[in-house]
Amino acid sequence: MRLEADTLQIWPGFRLELPAPLEFQTGFRYHLRGLNGSGKSSFLSRVLLPRLIGNVSCYNLYFEQQMSLQLDAVRAYAALCKPRQLLTSEKDVIDFLLLDLFKRLREAPRPVYVLMDESPHTGFIADSLQEQAANSCLIYTSHQEELPDSICMDFELLEPGLGRVLASPA
Amino acid sequence: MLQLLLDKHSKQWLICTARYPLVTTGSLRGEAMLYNLDKQTLEKVCAEFMAYTGKDLSPESELSTLSGGQKVLLMCLLALHSSATHIHFLDLWHSLDANNRARIQSLLQQYCQTREILLEDSPDAP
C-alpha cells in the first residue's frame, strides 16, 4: 500500500501533510509515533482503513482505540454466529478476531493488513501474527511500547489544524 | 472488573476508566452534566484543557473531535473538578503521551490533598 506525497483533509478542521510518499509492505511492522492529538488515530481510521475496506485481495483487521463500541459489535456478531462462544473481555474479542483471521488464511491465503490503535495487547497481537500470518503488515500506535524491528513514522502537529507525518530515518 | 467495583462501592466512589473515558457521544455540555458541574466550573475545565492541549473547547464542542488521549485528559479534568471526594481511576496511563502523563500526575498530586484518589490497572490488562 503506497500513499503519494499530498496534503490530506482528514476532518473539516484538520489536515495532514505527507511531504514524501509512505509505503506499507507486508512482512514489516510500522510504529506511528507522536503526541496525543497529532493525527495518528485519524490517519488509521480516515486514511488507511478506507483504502483497505472492500479490497478483496487482502484481509484486514482494525483494533480501534478505547474499543468499547467495537467490543459490543463483535460480541453481537459472535452471539449470532457462534452462540456458545462467550466473549467477556477485550482479550476474548481479540482472540476471536485473530482466530477467525487465521482460519480464513488457512482456507485462502492472502496478504494481511492489521491496524492497531493503542491496544493494551500490542505484544500478543504482534506475536500471534508473526507465528501464524507471516505475510502480514502491522501498523500500530503505542505510547507504551515499541515492537522490535519496527519502521517508525513520526506525527507532528505543525499548527492547530495541521499535522505532518514523516517516515523516520532507519 | 467494572461490575465488581460498581457492586462494591459505587455509592461512595466516582469510577473513571480510561478504556471508556467519555460516557456520552454528543457535546461537552452533556458529558459535564454527568459530573454535575456548574457553568463556571465547566469554563475552568475548558481553560485548563486549552492550556494543556492548545485545543479550544466550549460546552457545545463535539466530543468526537477529540483524540483518544485528549478524551482521557478531559475525563480526568471533569472528575477532578467534580464534587466527588473519592475517585478511582482505572488504566489511566495507557493512551497518554509522556507530556500528558506528567501533567496528569501533577494534577493528581495537587488534588489528592483534598480527596482520596486511587489508581489501578484492570486485571485483564497485560
Interface residues (C-beta under 8 A of the other chain):
Chain A: W11 G13 G34 L35 N36 G37 S38 K40 S41 S42 Q65 Q66 M67 S68 S89 E90 K91 D117 E118 P120 H121 G123 F124 H143 Q144 P160
Chain B: A18 R19 Y20 P21 T53 G54 K55 T65 L66 S67 G68 G69 Q70 K71 L73 D91 W93 H94 S95 L96 D97 A98 N99 N100 D124 A125 P126
